[in-house]
Every structure is written in structure tokens, then in C-alpha cells.
């Protein structure tokens, strides 16, 4: 078929060039086509249309110019394809998603419209050929069509497509095969992957293959014609998106923990739910740690929030350790050798948020803060590696070949951070935690009411970010290179984005006013603060906030420690 492709290119290229399809490199168009057909009279597909709408929404949120059609007959299908082809440009980033029935006939693949089954078929090449001619920088064609159907005859599944420059083709089943019984896991896994901010399609598809294979016990195997060229990212970094996937709001216990590690996970689990008003979360803790350190308190709160009497504690349940007495401001800045340096943050009140830019930063509201300790710097690779060496952490983050040492640890998700805090708590006997969002902003402002911790306007060489320096660094720098704020906190703006304890909220209307964390049941997304080396200055504002999924690692995300005084 390669000769046919070449012939098509020779014939079509002058025509398409005249219409503006073949443009100069440098234009970074983002174009998508989404087709979702489910209303087949003889073989309907439940949920295909809804999946198509979700795909279109995610692509649109990622900046793609989306052509979408649903339950299309042959004419509508061809019209959508023609509209899509007219938007293609040389060097574009392209995603095509088709969900519906398809068949192979006469050594070709056909997509089935909802019109008369095979009689309303459209050749898949009507999509592929304009793609080839346009010479995209990177393109993915996802053909979700491996289902049994009444029109396929003896030929099962689809024919493979040969590798094409800049274009990858994905089938949810191997060529010549149909999907096994049970749900098709491919679209679900793909949506989860492409919603991950900054994740390149190459890595996204690897995740899809691994996830589908694992969840189906290898019964469903993704087929890919070739890896898409690098550079295709659906969801940009830190773009607000609603990532609809199950994630853990608490850290599960390890499968075979030692005594110290088991206590650490007990503590981390409790820390993640201690401000919750959801009885189910306390039940989850009791199921994981029926004789845990906080079991008595968990039982009491479970009953309280269910409105019933407290169940009697088992004789084997440990008594909750009372909180330590407050430490003076002049206490040693470190609790142990290798522990993060701490800064005593004084008690006070402030106006949190901003009414200037985004709805999720509104409304400005008063918050009272109790005194607490906060890490003077973001946790470093050096400090994290000590946790690995002592068995408290089991994940070694990627340093991107730039060295570890004093750079802030990144490539850390929310649960990783809590594992480190649990190990630190077990090591020192002090209850370490993530700062709450209000504690973080209070500490970042350090008594100021300005846009940035240092004033109203951006000042060069006050932070590591895109636009903060005369040269683009493209990565973190060793912690503490820039001047601290008035509380003595380094890199509170820029360098690494910092996890905090709170669940994401679309506004502050329900936010606590006492400095505690905002939590909800089944919290999927957590808040990040401070911006990173890869963000522009608006993310460095004291009021700026953004979100990320709790169990997703990313190369800009780190954290700093907090503990009560």
C-alpha cells in the first residue's frame, strides 16, 4: 500500500498546498477530529457518544480546534472529515478519535456510519490521506472499533496500517482480532493519561498499554502502528482540568511493612484524614489499622459523624498520644541530623485570596492562623535520599540527569510527600505534615498584602521561574539561592511547585477560617502553591493556586514540611 500512499501524496499535495493546507513549518496548529457513533439500529454501542463528548471536551480544553460529530450518517461523517482536513497545517499537532463500528473489506478498513450498516461505510483512508499530505509534527489516530458487529463477515477486526511519518495509529485490539468480552478499557485509560498535565503522548500510550494489559489480565492488548513523535501533549502544564479518575486521598499501608514503616504509614493515613467530617474515611482508617495508634479517636469520630454512640474500644487499641507542649520560638531549627530546617511562623490573621483574576481565588476572606513551624526550604533530594536509605521512602524520583543534592526534590506526588512526612514523624517523634493552604499563603505573604511576597511588581532574580531571570534555566536550582521572604522562607515563590494538605475547591466559599485544611470525601485533586521554574510569574503571586491529581507525579512538583509548635 506504500506505493498508493505515495501516489495520493503526489496528486493531492499541489491541490492542498493551493488551499493553504501545506504551510510553512513554525505554525503550531492543534487540530482534532472526534467521531462517536452509537445509535446503530442492529448493534447499538452503549456509552460511545458520551465518551466522544468527554474526549472532545478534554481536547478543546487543551487548546485543540475540535471538529466533533455524533451518531453521523454517511454524509455527516464525510462532511466532518472534510472540515477537519481543511484545518490541517504542516507541522500541526493532531488527534483523531473514532468510536463506533468498523469493518475490513477488500484489504481496506471502513468506518461505519449509523446509516444502513456497511452500506453507509466510509473508507478510513479518507482521514489518513489528508493527514499524510499535511505532514503533521505529531499525530495520533485512535480507532476505537474492535467490537464484534453483524457486518464484519468472516474477517475479524481491522487491517494493520503501515508506519507513517509523524502519525501513530492505535487500535484497542490487535489487527485481525476483536475485543474480548467485558468492557473496553482502552478509552478510559487513554482519557486518564491525556488529562495528566504535561504528559507526552508517547508516555501516555505506554501507560495505556500497561494499564489495559494489567486490568484485563492480558486479555486485551493495545496495538500501535508506531510511537508518535515527541511533542504531542494534550493537557498543558497546570491547566485547570477536571481529571475524572479514582485516586487515593490517603496512603495505603504497604504489603509487608516492618514495625517502623507500619507506624509511619499509620501516621500518614491519619494525617490525611484528621480534619475530615466524613465517617467513611474514619472507617477506611480502621479497616487498614484496626489496632492503630489513632483507632480510638477514629471510632469516636466515625460514630460522631454518623450520629450514633461511640463503639467501645478494644483492649488491644493503643491510646492516642497527647499532643506535645508548645515549643518556644527559639527552639532548634532542626529536629534531627538530616531533617529539614524549620522556621517558626508566628500566630496571626490575614486576608486570604484575591478578587482580581480567577474565580477559584475568590472571595477574599479572613483567616486566623495558629503559630506553627514551616520548612525554611523545599525538601531537597539530599533529604529525600536519606529517607530512601533508611527505608522510609521506596520511590526514587527522577532528577532528569541534573544531579540531586541541594536541589528541591521533584517528580513527587501528594502521597509520596506524605510517606516522607510519616517517616520523618516516626524518626523524630514530632508530627510532621503538609502545611494547609491557608498556612502556606499566610507564611508566603509574611505580613504583606502585595501581589508577590516582595512587592507589587515582578523583580528579576527574586525567584526561579519563566520570566524571572535573565536566562531560562529550564529546571530547579539548589534551594536557597534567592533572597528569603520576611519570615525567612526560601523559594516560597518559584523553583518547585509545593503540595499542600487541601483538596481542590473551585472557590473559597466553603473554605475554613481557622487555618485548617479544606477536605472532602474521595478527594481526587490536591492544591499546589508557589509556582515552579516552568511557570510564568502569575503563578508566583501569593494568592495563586492550582491543582494536580494526588497520585500523579510530575517533574515540577515538590513540597516543604510543616509541624505544629
Buried (B, 14 or more C-beta within 10 A) or exposed (E): EEEEBEEBBEEBBEEBEEEEBBBEEEEEBBBBBBBBBBEBEEBEBEEBBEBBBBBBBBBBBBBBBBBBBBBBBBEBBBBBBEEBBBBBBBBBBBBBBBBBBBBBBEEBBBBBBBBBBBEBBBBBBBBBBBBBBBBBBBBBBBBBBBBEBEBBEEEBBBBBBEEBEBBBBBBBBBBEBBBBEEEBBBBBBBBBBBBBBBBBBBBBBBBBBEBBBEBBEEBBBBBBBBBBBEEBBBBEBBBBBEBEBEBBBBBEBEEEBEEBBBBBBBBBBBBBBBBBEBBBBBBBBBEBBEEBBBBBBBBBBBBBBEEEEEEEBEEEBBEBEEEEEEBEEEEEBEBEEBBBBBBBBBEBEBEBBBEEEBEBBBEEBEBBBBBBBBBBBBBBBBBBBBBBEBEBBEBEBEBEEEEBEBBBBBBBBBBBBBBBBBBBBBBBEBBBBBBBBBBBBBBBBBEBEEBBBBEEEBEEEBBBBBEBBEEEBEBBBBBBBBEBBEBBBBBBBBBBBBBBBBBBBEEBEEBBEEBBBBBBEEBBBBBBBBBBBBBEBBBBBBBBBBBBBBBBBBBBBBBBBBBBB
